[in-house]
Amino acid sequence: MKKIIASLLLMGSAISMNAAVNVSRIEPTDWYVGMKDASLQLMVYGKDIKNADVTVDYPGVKVDSIARLDSPNYLLVYLNLDGAKAGEMTLNFKQGKQSKKVKYVLKNREMAGDKRIGFSNEDVLYMLMPDRFANGNPDNDQIASMAEYKVDRNDPNARHGGDLAGIEQHLDYFSDLGVTALWFTPVLENNMTGGSYHGYATTDYYKVDPRFGTNEEYKQLIEKAHARGIKIVMDMIFNHCGVEHVWIKDMPSKDWFNNPDHENNFVQTSFKLTPHVDPYTSQYDADQMNDGWFVPSMPDLNQKNPHVYRYLVQNSFWWIEFANIDGIRMDGVSSMLYMNFGIDDPGQKRFNKNGTEEDLDASAFIRQTNLEMGRLHPDVMMIAEESTAWPLVTYPPKDGGLGFHYKW
């Protein structure tokens, strides 16, 4: 019997070693050379890809490190692109006796980061929700491959059919109003049951929601807006994603999200802003305020995880380079900053090691994000969704501030 078991184990090991290398997706989809920061995180998706080895044979590119996460279906590859030129490189994946070559494109930047000009307090900013503005392409109203939803302008909770084409067709309307900058609510994919018309439940950070249009149509809209002297602010969600994101279905690591055991122990934030003036707290309350989810459909990302942090910051850089956006509005800053956000009961509050209610990890994430953005794209405006009395939101990190250009 022992011999049979040993033989079966050996056979299973051999099958595993000879299984085909599966790479289903890599994020970012491509990247840009000539950045001041030459590092690049590649998030590789694929069944059982975790234990693959990766090499690159391309001038100016080397593998700095590989991170193997808890799930077998992800692999993080950190590259150094110092000296690399634009072109198509080959990523060589190897598992046991099996190997796979994957092409990856490096592009030239359209302009250096310090040549980009963001908006300023001289601009007239107009906010709009793309789904509610204008339907310029009825053909993208119903996408059969997406989660169930309906388009019904009589239902305030349904999608209404607005899209990027509708915005583009009305650029003259904004010009006639004297508008010089547009802020859209999020345009990235929200493949959520019911439609998630507002856009705040991202399920793909590198893809415009197809009911709005395509990545290329987003870029085209921005080009046409720029030609009219209209700048574009992109609403980006660093605090959470949508519950239908693949990361929830298959968590990359146990600490990718705050309160990951959401099915058995859901923890929701209270949304209240009064606790930051209260001198009493508890660890329990601080955790609930800081790490609680907005709602069950919006899992709370853990920016304390360095891989999550790098993914989010890098995603911002990619959209600047690809689409030429002029500013980024960071959603949910207040809920990230306060350990006791929304907690009124003194018995449930907590303080950090300095005796204050500042979430030190979250504020460090925000400061570092703004420092990196300022170093690479100094004039791309960073805006905080921050409505409390938090001090120095728009002061530089070196002076104790958060490093945003504006708050609203």
DOVEX-109207 format. One record per residue (C-alpha): residue number from 1; residue in three letters; x, y, z. Coordinates in steps of 0.25 Angstrom, whole numbers, plus 5000, padded with zeros to 4 digits. Example, Ala and Ser with C-alpha at 12.3 -4.5 7.8 and 13.67 -1.06 7.14 Angstrom:
% residues 2
pos;code;u;v;w
1;ALA;5049;4982;5031
2;SER;5055;4996;5029
END
This chain:
% residues 408
pos;code;u;v;w
1;MET;5000;5000;5000
2;LYS;5011;5010;5004
3;LYS;5018;5007;4990
4;ILE;5005;5010;4983
5;ILE;5003;5023;4991
6;ALA;5017;5027;4988
7;SER;5016;5024;4973
8;LEU;5003;5032;4972
9;LEU;5010;5044;4979
10;LEU;5021;5043;4969
11;MET;5012;5042;4958
12;GLY;5004;5055;4963
13;SER;5017;5062;4964
14;ALA;5021;5059;4950
15;ILE;5008;5063;4944
16;SER;5009;5076;4952
17;MET;5023;5079;4947
18;ASN;5019;5076;4932
19;ALA;5006;5084;4933
20;ALA;5005;5095;4922
21;VAL;5009;5109;4927
22;ASN;4996;5117;4927
23;VAL;4997;5132;4925
24;SER;4983;5138;4923
25;ARG;4986;5152;4926
26;ILE;4997;5162;4930
27;GLU;4995;5176;4936
28;PRO;4998;5187;4932
29;THR;4995;5182;4918
30;ASP;5007;5190;4913
31;TRP;5017;5201;4919
32;TYR;5025;5213;4915
33;VAL;5040;5215;4915
34;GLY;5048;5227;4919
35;MET;5041;5229;4933
36;LYS;5049;5235;4945
37;ASP;5045;5222;4952
38;ALA;5050;5210;4944
39;SER;5043;5200;4953
40;LEU;5031;5192;4947
41;GLN;5021;5183;4954
42;LEU;5015;5172;4945
43;MET;5003;5165;4951
44;VAL;5002;5152;4944
45;TYR;4989;5144;4944
46;GLY;4988;5129;4941
47;LYS;4984;5116;4946
48;ASP;4995;5111;4955
49;ILE;5005;5121;4950
50;LYS;5010;5124;4965
51;ASN;5022;5115;4964
52;ALA;5027;5119;4950
53;ASP;5041;5125;4948
54;VAL;5042;5137;4939
55;THR;5054;5142;4931
56;VAL;5055;5154;4921
57;ASP;5065;5155;4910
58;TYR;5063;5169;4905
59;PRO;5074;5181;4906
60;GLY;5072;5190;4918
61;VAL;5062;5180;4925
62;LYS;5065;5171;4936
63;VAL;5056;5164;4946
64;ASP;5058;5170;4960
65;SER;5049;5161;4968
66;ILE;5038;5151;4968
67;ALA;5027;5151;4978
68;ARG;5019;5138;4980
69;LEU;5005;5141;4987
70;ASP;4996;5132;4994
71;SER;4987;5129;4983
72;PRO;4993;5119;4972
73;ASN;4987;5127;4961
74;TYR;4996;5140;4962
75;LEU;5010;5144;4960
76;LEU;5016;5158;4963
77;VAL;5029;5161;4954
78;TYR;5037;5173;4957
79;LEU;5045;5178;4946
80;ASN;5056;5189;4945
81;LEU;5055;5196;4931
82;ASP;5067;5206;4933
83;GLY;5072;5208;4920
84;ALA;5061;5200;4912
85;LYS;5057;5205;4899
86;ALA;5043;5204;4893
87;GLY;5040;5191;4886
88;GLU;5034;5177;4888
89;MET;5041;5169;4899
90;THR;5039;5154;4902
91;LEU;5035;5149;4916
92;ASN;5040;5135;4917
93;PHE;5032;5127;4927
94;LYS;5036;5113;4932
95;GLN;5030;5102;4941
96;GLY;5037;5089;4942
97;LYS;5039;5084;4927
98;GLN;5028;5093;4921
99;SER;5031;5108;4916
100;LYS;5023;5119;4910
101;LYS;5028;5132;4903
102;VAL;5019;5144;4904
103;LYS;5021;5157;4897
104;TYR;5020;5170;4904
105;VAL;5021;5184;4898
106;LEU;5029;5195;4903
107;LYS;5025;5209;4897
108;ASN;5031;5223;4896
109;ARG;5024;5233;4904
110;GLU;5017;5244;4897
111;MET;5023;5255;4905
112;ALA;5032;5255;4918
113;GLY;5025;5256;4931
114;ASP;5029;5270;4934
115;LYS;5023;5275;4921
116;ARG;5009;5272;4924
117;ILE;5001;5283;4929
118;GLY;4989;5281;4938
119;PHE;4977;5290;4942
120;SER;4978;5301;4952
121;ASN;4969;5310;4960
122;GLU;4967;5318;4947
123;ASP;4959;5307;4941
124;VAL;4944;5306;4941
125;LEU;4941;5291;4945
126;TYR;4929;5284;4941
127;MET;4925;5270;4948
128;LEU;4917;5260;4941
129;MET;4913;5245;4942
130;PRO;4915;5239;4928
131;ASP;4903;5229;4929
132;ARG;4893;5241;4932
133;PHE;4899;5251;4922
134;ALA;4896;5247;4908
135;ASN;4894;5234;4900
136;GLY;4903;5236;4887
137;ASN;4903;5221;4883
138;PRO;4891;5213;4886
139;ASP;4898;5201;4881
140;ASN;4906;5199;4894
141;ASP;4894;5200;4903
142;GLN;4893;5185;4905
143;ILE;4905;5177;4906
144;ALA;4901;5162;4906
145;SER;4914;5158;4913
146;MET;4913;5166;4925
147;ALA;4905;5163;4938
148;GLU;4890;5165;4938
149;TYR;4885;5180;4937
150;LYS;4875;5188;4930
151;VAL;4875;5201;4923
152;ASP;4863;5209;4927
153;ARG;4863;5225;4928
154;ASN;4850;5224;4937
155;ASP;4857;5216;4948
156;PRO;4867;5224;4956
157;ASN;4875;5211;4960
158;ALA;4876;5206;4946
159;ARG;4886;5210;4935
160;HIS;4881;5221;4926
161;GLY;4891;5219;4914
162;GLY;4900;5231;4915
163;ASP;4914;5229;4909
164;LEU;4927;5235;4904
165;ALA;4921;5237;4890
166;GLY;4910;5245;4896
167;ILE;4920;5254;4903
168;GLU;4929;5256;4891
169;GLN;4916;5260;4883
170;HIS;4914;5271;4893
171;LEU;4927;5277;4895
172;ASP;4922;5290;4888
173;TYR;4912;5291;4899
174;PHE;4923;5292;4910
175;SER;4931;5302;4901
176;ASP;4918;5310;4900
177;LEU;4917;5310;4915
178;GLY;4931;5315;4917
179;VAL;4935;5301;4923
180;THR;4950;5298;4923
181;ALA;4951;5285;4931
182;LEU;4942;5273;4932
183;TRP;4942;5263;4943
184;PHE;4935;5250;4940
185;THR;4930;5240;4951
186;PRO;4938;5227;4949
187;VAL;4938;5221;4935
188;LEU;4945;5208;4938
189;GLU;4938;5195;4936
190;ASN;4928;5192;4947
191;ASN;4923;5178;4943
192;MET;4913;5177;4954
193;THR;4899;5172;4955
194;GLY;4889;5183;4954
195;GLY;4899;5192;4945
196;SER;4906;5200;4956
197;TYR;4903;5213;4947
198;HIS;4911;5222;4957
199;GLY;4924;5215;4953
200;TYR;4930;5213;4968
201;ALA;4931;5198;4968
202;THR;4943;5195;4959
203;THR;4944;5181;4953
204;ASP;4956;5184;4943
205;TYR;4966;5195;4946
206;TYR;4971;5195;4932
207;LYS;4958;5195;4924
208;VAL;4948;5206;4921
209;ASP;4934;5200;4924
210;PRO;4929;5196;4910
211;ARG;4915;5202;4912
212;PHE;4923;5215;4912
213;GLY;4932;5212;4900
214;THR;4946;5207;4899
215;ASN;4960;5211;4904
216;GLU;4963;5217;4890
217;GLU;4950;5224;4890
218;TYR;4953;5230;4904
219;LYS;4967;5235;4899
220;GLN;4960;5240;4886
221;LEU;4950;5248;4895
222;ILE;4961;5254;4903
223;GLU;4969;5258;4890
224;LYS;4957;5265;4885
225;ALA;4954;5272;4898
226;HIS;4969;5277;4899
227;ALA;4967;5282;4884
228;ARG;4956;5291;4890
229;GLY;4964;5295;4902
230;ILE;4956;5286;4911
231;LYS;4964;5278;4922
232;ILE;4960;5264;4927
233;VAL;4960;5260;4942
234;MET;4959;5245;4944
235;ASP;4952;5240;4957
236;MET;4961;5228;4962
237;ILE;4957;5219;4973
238;PHE;4968;5215;4982
239;ASN;4960;5211;4995
240;HIS;4952;5199;4989
241;CYS;4948;5192;4977
242;GLY;4935;5184;4973
243;VAL;4931;5171;4979
244;GLU;4931;5164;4965
245;HIS;4946;5167;4963
246;VAL;4954;5155;4961
247;TRP;4962;5158;4973
248;ILE;4950;5155;4982
249;LYS;4946;5142;4975
250;ASP;4961;5138;4976
251;MET;4968;5147;4986
252;PRO;4983;5148;4982
253;SER;4987;5148;4997
254;LYS;4981;5148;5011
255;ASP;4984;5163;5013
256;TRP;4980;5168;4999
257;PHE;4967;5173;5006
258;ASN;4963;5179;5019
259;ASN;4953;5169;5026
260;PRO;4954;5159;5016
261;ASP;4945;5149;5022
262;HIS;4933;5157;5017
263;GLU;4924;5145;5015
264;ASN;4924;5141;5030
265;ASN;4928;5154;5037
266;PHE;4924;5166;5029
267;VAL;4930;5179;5035
268;GLN;4924;5192;5030
269;THR;4929;5206;5033
270;SER;4919;5216;5039
271;PHE;4922;5228;5030
272;LYS;4921;5238;5041
273;LEU;4931;5250;5042
274;THR;4930;5254;5056
275;PRO;4939;5244;5063
276;HIS;4952;5251;5059
277;VAL;4950;5262;5070
278;ASP;4948;5251;5081
279;PRO;4959;5248;5091
280;TYR;4955;5234;5094
281;THR;4955;5222;5086
282;SER;4957;5206;5085
283;GLN;4965;5197;5076
284;TYR;4952;5191;5071
285;ASP;4945;5204;5067
286;ALA;4957;5209;5060
287;ASP;4958;5196;5052
288;GLN;4944;5197;5049
289;MET;4945;5211;5044
290;ASN;4957;5210;5036
291;ASP;4956;5196;5030
292;GLY;4941;5194;5029
293;TRP;4935;5193;5015
294;PHE;4926;5204;5010
295;VAL;4916;5194;5006
296;PRO;4916;5179;5003
297;SER;4918;5181;4988
298;MET;4931;5190;4990
299;PRO;4942;5182;4997
300;ASP;4952;5190;5004
301;LEU;4966;5190;4998
302;ASN;4978;5189;5008
303;GLN;4988;5199;5003
304;LYS;4997;5195;5015
305;ASN;5001;5183;5006
306;PRO;5012;5188;4997
307;HIS;5008;5180;4985
308;VAL;4994;5186;4986
309;TYR;5000;5200;4987
310;ARG;5009;5198;4975
311;TYR;4998;5193;4967
312;LEU;4989;5205;4970
313;VAL;5000;5216;4968
314;GLN;5005;5209;4955
315;ASN;4991;5209;4950
316;SER;4990;5224;4951
317;PHE;5003;5226;4944
318;TRP;4998;5217;4933
319;TRP;4985;5225;4930
320;ILE;4993;5238;4930
321;GLU;5002;5233;4920
322;PHE;4992;5225;4911
323;ALA;4980;5235;4912
324;ASN;4987;5248;4915
325;ILE;4978;5252;4926
326;ASP;4980;5265;4933
327;GLY;4977;5262;4948
328;ILE;4973;5251;4957
329;ARG;4962;5252;4968
330;MET;4965;5242;4979
331;ASP;4952;5236;4984
332;GLY;4949;5233;4999
333;VAL;4961;5241;5005
334;SER;4953;5244;5018
335;SER;4950;5229;5021
336;MET;4964;5225;5019
337;LEU;4970;5236;5028
338;TYR;4962;5234;5041
339;MET;4964;5222;5049
340;ASN;4950;5225;5056
341;PHE;4943;5230;5043
342;GLY;4928;5230;5047
343;ILE;4930;5224;5061
344;ASP;4923;5232;5072
345;ASP;4923;5223;5083
346;PRO;4936;5226;5092
347;GLY;4936;5212;5096
348;GLN;4939;5207;5082
349;LYS;4950;5217;5078
350;ARG;4965;5215;5077
351;PHE;4977;5224;5075
352;ASN;4990;5221;5068
353;LYS;5003;5220;5075
354;ASN;5004;5236;5075
355;GLY;4991;5237;5082
356;THR;4983;5243;5070
357;GLU;4973;5237;5061
358;GLU;4981;5238;5048
359;ASP;4982;5225;5041
360;LEU;4997;5225;5040
361;ASP;4998;5214;5029
362;ALA;4987;5221;5020
363;SER;4993;5235;5022
364;ALA;5007;5229;5018
365;PHE;5000;5223;5006
366;ILE;4994;5236;5002
367;ARG;5007;5244;5004
368;GLN;5015;5234;4997
369;THR;5006;5234;4985
370;ASN;5006;5249;4984
371;LEU;5021;5249;4985
372;GLU;5023;5239;4974
373;MET;5012;5246;4965
374;GLY;5019;5259;4967
375;ARG;5033;5254;4964
376;LEU;5028;5247;4951
377;HIS;5016;5257;4947
378;PRO;5018;5269;4955
379;ASP;5007;5277;4948
380;VAL;4996;5266;4947
381;MET;4987;5271;4958
382;MET;4983;5262;4970
383;ILE;4970;5265;4977
384;ALA;4965;5259;4990
385;GLU;4951;5256;4993
386;GLU;4952;5261;5007
387;SER;4941;5269;5014
388;THR;4946;5269;5029
389;ALA;4955;5278;5036
390;TRP;4968;5270;5034
391;PRO;4979;5280;5034
392;LEU;4989;5283;5023
393;VAL;4982;5274;5012
394;THR;4988;5283;5001
395;TYR;5002;5285;5007
396;PRO;5015;5277;5003
397;PRO;5018;5265;5010
398;LYS;5031;5271;5015
399;ASP;5023;5281;5022
400;GLY;5014;5271;5029
401;GLY;5003;5272;5018
402;LEU;4997;5261;5010
403;GLY;5002;5267;4996
404;PHE;4989;5269;4989
405;HIS;4987;5281;4980
406;TYR;4973;5283;4983
407;LYS;4962;5277;4992
408;TRP;4947;5276;4990
END
